[in-house]
Amino acid sequence: MQNAYYNLLMSGNAEAWTGTSWAMEYTRVFEHTHDDVKRPFAALDDTAIASLMNLPTLFAYEKYLRAPSRVGRITEVTRRQTEFAFTFAFDPTVSPMPYDTFTSLLRDLDIDPKWEVNRSHWAVKNVDLARVLHTAGFVSSPSLQPQARPPRVFISYSWDSPEHRAWVANLASSLRRDGVDVILDQWQLGLGEELSTFMVNGVRESDRVLVICTEQYVRKGKERQGGVGYEQMLVSSQIMQSVGTNKFVPVVRQTQGIAPVLPDDLAGRMYVDLSDGPNAAVAYQQLVHNLHNIRAPLPPLGPRPAAS
């Protein structure tokens, strides 16, 4: 099935494919999709979603934007009240497709040049995407490889001040630009939604949790105050359930004293210090590499010294 079909994700938002996640309303799914093509996926249950995620995906923009398209895969899908939220990854072996190249292939890709290129939607096409791109000379291989899911990270922090909230949002934005799918209350928690449910889901569903350790955060955690206190109970519970886990990463941002102060549950763990100063940029890069599981190369092992 992987070779016979592909996903087309069309968006009229210029920011849609600049990060690693986006959302599509349920009512826009399977627009411009033939009924026979839709049938195997129509239930949109877990099996159907898994099948859709196995398909290569063309991430395109509506006509008026005249922006390059990208090729990759959907790496995760989450059901919301009115839309699918999904993460995605681009194929690093496929260059961005210029707008003129995309429009020249519309017929071969089964894309309606009149209506479909002017409508945000999620379609499934009975077309071998890799073959079309290979025949057009755009890719060297007639097959496309699966893409790894971006790391998902939940940020736990305290609302110390408006400046600190802005700093956290800045950090989250930088991480998203560097391929990390960040879950942040400022972006994803709506009015009237339950804070405790958001925290539980965020901690449970994330690969890593960044714990922003300011002096206030540590104090509130120890005193079990408010949302910070609740999140600290979640952290304690998960650490007890998974001894030795590296899921929780202390991120220090402090101004007082020399030795950083960490929550009791995270004491003794390796931390990254993003406190304002000359070393913050280097520390940030170390954090990004760690979240992507990029390790420093191990030097080769030399021969045993000869006896003297």
BASE-9199 format. One record per atom (N, C-alpha, C, O): x, z, y; residue in one letter. Coordinates in steps of 0.2 Angstrom, whole numbers, plus 5000, padded with zeros to 4 digits. Atoms other than C-alpha are relative to their C-alpha. Example, Ala and Ser with C-alpha at 12.3 -4.5 7.8 and 13.67 -1.06 7.14 Angstrom:
BEGIN
500450004994a506250394978a500450005006a500950035005a499649994994s506850364995s499650035005s499950045011s
# end
This chain:
BEGIN
500450004994m500050005000m500450005006m500249975011m499649994994q501450045012q500249935003q500249935009q499850064998n501949865013n499449965003n499549915007n500650044998a500149795015a499750025006a499349985009a500349984994y499649895030y500550035005y501050055003y499649964995y500249975046y499550035005y499050005006y500449974994n499550085060n500249975006n500849965007n499950024993l499350025077l499750055005l499150075005l500249954996l499350155090l500149975007l500649965010l500050034994m498850085107m499850055006m499350085005m500149954995s498950185123s500049975007s500549935008s499950024993g498650155142g500350055004g500350055010g499649944996n499650315147n500749984999n501049984994n499350025000a501450265152a500450064997a501050044995a499649955003e502050435145e499950014993e500250054989e500249995007a501250415128a500650004995a500650054991a499550005005w502750365118w500750025003w501249995000w499349984998t504150445128t500250074997t500850094998t499949935003g504050615118g500049994993g500249944990g500050005008t503750655100t499350024998t499250034992t500749995003s501850695100s499549975005s499749965011s500550034996w500250625107w499350024996w499350064991w500649985003a498350645103a499549935001a499649905006a500550065000m496950515100m499350034998m499250064993m500749985001e495050545101e499849974994e499949924992e500250025006y494150535085y499649945001y499649894996y500450064999t492950405092t500449945001t500249885001t499650064999r494450285095r500449984994r500749934993r499750015006v495050295077v499749954996v499049954996v500250065004f494850135067f499649955004f499349905001f500250054996e494350035082e500449944998e501049944997e499650075002h494849845079h500350014993h500849984992h499850005007t494949885060t499549974996t498949994997t500550035005h494149775047h499750054996h500150104993h500449955004d492849875037d500450014993d500450064991d499749995007d493749835020d500750035001d500950074996d499449964999v495349895028v499950075001v500350114999v500149934998k494650055034k499850044994k499950104994k500349975005r493750095018r500550054996r500250114995r499649965003p495250175009p500250075004p500450125001p499849944995f495550295024f499450035003f499550085007f500549984995a493850315031a499850084999a499550105004a500249935001a493550495024a500450045005a500250105007a499549964996l495050555035l500150074997l500250125001l499949945003d495250695023d500850014999d501149965001d499349995001d496950765018d500449944996d500949924998d499750065003t497250625006t500149945004t500649905004t500050064996a496850485018a500550015006a500849965007a499549994995i497850565032i500749994997i501249965000i499450015003a499350575020a500249934999a500749915000a499950075001s499150395016s500149965007s500649925007s499950034994l499050345034l500750025003l501149985006l499349984997m500650445038m500649974996m501149964998m499550045004n501550345024n500149935003n500549895001n499950074998l501250185033l500449995006l500550045010l499650014994p502450115046p499549995006p498949975005p500450004994t501750125064t500349965006t500949975007t499850034994l501850015079l499750045006l499150045007l500249974994f501750115095f500049965006f500649945009f500050064995a501149995109a499650035006a499350085006a500349994993y500550005127y499549955002y499649895000y500550054997e499049925135e500449955004e500949965007e499750064996k499349755143k500250015007k500849995009k499949994993y499349815161y500750035001y501050035006y499449964999l500849925158l500749964999l501249975001l499550045001r501949785151r500650044998r501250025000r499449965003a503049915142a500249984993a499849964989a499750025006p504149895127p499650054994p499450104996p500349975005s503349945110s500650034996s501150014996s499649975004r504150055097r499850004993r499250004992r500150005007v504250055078v500250074997v500750094998v499949935003g504150225068g499550024995g499249984991g500549975004r503050335058r499750065003r499950095008r500449944998i501750465061i500350064995i500350054989i499749955005t502550625054t499650064999t499750104994t500549955001e501150755056e499449995004e499449965009e500650014997v499350755060v499650075000v499650104995v500449945000t498250905066t499349985003t499349955007t500750014998r496350905068r499950055005r499950115004r500249964995r495750975084r499249995001r498949954997r500750015000q493950985090q499749935001q499249914998q500350064999t493750815097t500649944999t500449885001t499450055000e495450725093e500550024994e500550084992e499549995005f496850705081f500650015005f500849975009f499349994997a498550775088a500549984994a500450004989a499550035005f500050695079f500750005003f500850005009f499350004998t501950705080t500249934997t499949914992t499750075003f502950545077f500750005001f501050045005f499350014999a504750485076a500149924999a499849894995a499850075000f505450315080f500549984995f501050034993f499450025004d506550215068d500649995004d500649945008d499450014996p508250225075p500449934999p500849915003p499750065001t508750065067t499649945003t499849885003t500450054996v507349965077v500050015007v499850065010v500049994993s507649935095s499350005003s498849975000s500650014996p506249945108p499849935000p500249895002p500350075000m505149785107m499849985007m499350015009m500250024994p505149695123p499249985001p499049954995p500750024999y503349665130y499949924998y499449914994y500150075001d503549475129d500149984992d499749944989d499950015008t504149485110t499350034997t499149994993t500649975002f502649595107f499449955000f499049944996f500650054999t501349475114t500149944996t499649914994t499950065004s502149325105s499850014993s499749964989s500249995007l501749415089l499350034999l499250054993l500749975001l499949475092l499649964994l499350004991l500450035006r499249345080r500250024994r499850044989r499749985007d500449385066d499850074999d499850094993d500249935001l500049565069l499350025000l499150084999l500849995000d498149545069d499850045006d499450095005d500249974994i497949605087i499749965004i499949905006i500450044996d496649535097d500350005007d500350055011d499750004994p497449475113p499650015006p499850025012p500450004994k495949485124k499750075001k499850105006k500349935000w495149655120w500450064998w500550115001w499649955004e496249755109e500650035004e500850095004e499449984996v497749755121v499850045007v500250065011v500349964994n496649835135n499650064998n499250085002n500449945002r495949985125r500550044996r500850024991r499649955004s496850145119s499650014993s499050034994s500349995007h496450165100h500550004995h501149994996h499649995006w497150195083w499749954995w499149964992w500250045005a496950045071a500450004994a501050024994a499650015006v497450005054v500049924998v499449904998v499950075001k498049825050k500249984993k500750014990k499850025006n498149735034n500649955000n500549894999n499450044998v499849665039v500650034997v500750094998v499349975002d501649695032d500449995007d500749945008d499650004994l502449745048l500749985000l500949955004l499350015001a504149745042a500249924999a500649895002a499950075001r503949565036r499949965006r500349915007r500150044994v503249505052v500650015005v500949965008v499549994996l504649585062l500749964997l501149945001l499450035003h505949515050h500049935001h500549895002h500150074999t505249345050t500249975007t500449925009t499950024993a505349345069a500750015002a500950005008a499349994998g507149395069g500150065004g500650075007g499949944996f506849565077f500350054996f500650104999f499649965004v507449665062v500449974995v500249914993v499650045005s508749625049s499850024993s499949984989s500249985006s507949715035s499249994999s498850005004s500850015001p506149665027p499750064998p499150064996p500349935001s505849855025s500150055005s500650045008s499949954995l505650005036l500050074996l499650084992l499849945003q506250175031q499550065003q499450065009q500449954998p505150335032p500550045006p501150045005p499649964995q505650455047q499850074999q499350094997q500049935001a505950635047a499550035006a499550005011a500449974995r504650745056r500450045005r500950085003r499649964995p505350825072p499950074999p499350094997p500149935001p505651005071p499550035005p499450015011p500549974996r504151115077r500250075002r500450114998r499849934998v504551265088v499550035004v499250005009v500449954996f503451405095f500450045005f500950075002f499649964995i504051495111i499650065001i499050065003i500349944998s503651675112s500450035006s501050045006s499749974994y503951755129y499550045004y498950045002y500449964996s503251875142s499949975007s500449935009s500150034993w502451825159w500350055005w500050085009w499749954995d503751925169d499949985007d499850035011d500250024993s503451825185s499949925000s500049894995s500150084999p502951645191p500649964999p500649914996p499450035001e504751605191e500249994993e500549944991e499850005007h505051655173h499649954996h499849924992h500450055004r503551555167r500249935002r500249894997r499750064999a504251405176a500649984996a500749934994a499350015004w505951425168w499849994993w500149944990w500250015007v505051435151v499849934999v499949904994v500350075001a504051275154a500649955001a500649904998a499450044999n505751195160n500349994993n500549944991n499750005006l506551245144l499649964995l499949924991l500450045004a505151175134a500049935001a500049894996a499950074998s505151015143s500649974998s500649914995s499450025002s506950995140s500149994993s500349944990s500050015007l506751025122l499649944997l499849914993l500450065002r505350895120r500449945002r500449894998r499650064998r506550765129r500549994994r500749944993r499550005005d507750815115d499850004993d500150024988d500350025006g506550775101g499850064996g499750064990g500249945003v505950955098v499250005002v499050005008v500749994999d504050975096d499850075002d499750114997d500149934998v503651125106v499350025001v498949985004v500649974999i502151235106i500050055005i500450105004i500049954995l501851325122l499350015003l498949975004l500749984998d500351415128d499849975007d499249955008d500250034993q500451345146q499749934999q499449905003q500250065002w500151175138w499449994996w499049954997w500550015006q499051205123q499550054999q499150044995q500549955000l498051355126l499549995006l499650005011l500550014995g496351315135g499650065002g499650114998g500549954998l495151425144l499550024995l499249974992l500549985005g494051525133g500350004993g499950034988g499750005007e495151505118e500350074998e500550105003e499849935002e495751655108e500750005000e501049974996e499250005000l497551705112l500350024993l500850004991l499749985006s497851795096s500049954994s500549944991s500050065005t497251645085t500649955002t500949934997t499550054998f498451535095f500750034998f501149994996f499449975002m499851655092m500250004993m500749984990m499950005007v499551675074v500249934997v500649924993v499950075002n499451485071n500749975002n501049944998n499350024997g500951455082g500650024996g501049984994g499549975004v502051575073v500049974993v500549964990v500050025007r501451525055r500149924999r500549914995r499950075001e501451335058e500749975002e500849915001e499450034997s503151315067s500650014995s500650054990s499450005004d504851285059d500450065002d500750094998d499649944997r505651405071r499650035006r499250005008r500349974994v505151525084v500550035005v501050075003v499549984995l506151545100l499750075003l499250065006l500249944997v505951725106v500450015006v501050035006v499649994993i506451735125i500150075001i499650105004i499949935000c507251905126c500250015007c500850025009c499849974994t507151965144t499950074999t499750104994t500049935000e507252145148e499250024999e499150074995e500749985000q505352155151q499749984993q499350024990q500350025007y504952065134y500250054995y499850074991y499849955005v506052185124v499650075001v499450104996v500349944998r505252335133r499250004997r499050044994r500750015002k503452265130k499950004992k499550034989k500050015007g503852225112g500150074997g499750094992g499849935003k504552405108k499350045002k499250084997k500649964998e502952475117e499449974997e498850004998e500550035003r501852355108r499449985005r498850005004r500550014994q501052305125q499849925000q500249884999q500350064999g499852155126g500249954995g500349964989g499850055005g500251985119g500750004997g500849984991g499350005003v502152015117v500050054994v500350044989v500049955005g501752175107g499649974994g499949984988g500350035006y500552075096y500549954996y500549954990y499550055003e501851935093e500550044997e500850014991e499549965003q503152065089q499850034993q500150034988q500349975007m501952135075m500049944995m500249954989m500050065004l501851955069l500749984997l500849974991l499350015002v503751935069v500250054995v500550034990v499849945005s503952105060s499749984993s500149994988s500350015006s502752055047s500349944996s500449944990s499750055003q503551885043q500750014998q500949994993q499449985002i505251955043i500050044993i500450034989i500049965006m504752085030m499849964994m500049974988m500350045005q503851945020q500649954997q500649944991q499450045002s505451835020s500650025003s500950015008s499449974999v506951935020v500649955001v500649904996v499550054999g508451835027g499849945003g500249895004g500350064996t507351705036t500449995007t500650045010t499750024993n508151615051n499549975004n499749945009n500550034996k506551565058k499950025007k499849995011k500049974993f506651685073f500650005003f501150035001f499450014996v507951635086v500050045006v499650025011v500049964993p508351765100p500349955005p500949935004p499850034994v508551675116v500150045006v499650075009v499949954995v509351785129v499949975007v500249925008v500050014993r508851775147r500050075004r499450095005r500049944997q509451935155q500450015006q500949965007q499750004994t510151995171t500450075001t500950085005t499749945000q510652175168q500450024994q500350004989q499649985005g512052255159g500549944997g500449884999g499550055003i513452165148i499749984993i499749924992i500350025007a512752175130a499349985000a498950025003a500750015000p511152085128p499650054996p499850074991p500549965003v509652185123v499549964996v499249924999v500450045004l508652115108l499450054997l499550114997l500549965003p507052175100p500250034993p500750004990p499749975005d507352295086d500049964993d500449964990d500050055005d506752165073d500549955000d500749924994d499550054999l508052045079l500750025001l501149985002l499449984999a509452155082a500549984994a500349994988a499550025005g511052095073g500049934998g500449914995g500050075002r510551915072r500349965006r500449985011r499750044995m511451775080m499549985005m498949965004m500450024995y510751735097y500349945004y500949935004y499750044995v510951605111v499850025006v499350055008v500049974994d511251655128d499949955006d500349915007d500150054995l510351545141l499950045007l499650015012l500049974994s510551675155s500349955006s500849925004s499750044995d510951595172d500750015000d501050065001d499349994999g512751555173g500449934997g500049894995g499650065002p514151425169p500049984993p500149924991p500050015007n513951435150n499349984998n499249964992n500750015002a512051395150a499949934997a499649924992a500150075002a512151205148a500349994993a500049964988a499750005006v513351225133v499650034995v499550014989v500449965005a512251355125a499449964998a499149974993a500650045001y510751245127y500149944995y499749934990y499850055004q511651105118q500050034993q499949994988q499949975006q512051225104q499350014997q499250014991q500649985002l510251275103l499649934997l499349944992l500350065002v509651095102v500349974993v499949954988v499750025006h510851055088h499850044994h499750014989h500249955005n510351205078n499349984998n499149994992n500750015002l508551165079l499949934996l499549934992l499950075004h508950985073h500450014993h500549964990h499649995006n509951065059n500749965000n500949934995n499450044999i511550975066i500650055000i500650095005i499549955000r513051075061r500749975002r500849915001r499350024998a514851065067a500349974993a500350004988a499750025007p515850955054p500550054998p500950085002p499549965003l516851055042l500749964999l500749914997l499350035001p518751015043p500149994993p499950034989p499850015007p519450945027p500450054998p500850085001p499549955003l520251055015l500649974998l500749924995l499450025002g522051035014g500350024994g500050064990g499749985007p523251044999p500350075000p500450105005p499749935000r523851204993r500849995001r501149954999r499350004998p525551245000p500550004994p500350044989p499550005005a527051214989a500450075000a500550105005a499649945000a528051364983a500649995003a501049945003a499350004996s529551404994s500650024995s501150014997s
# end
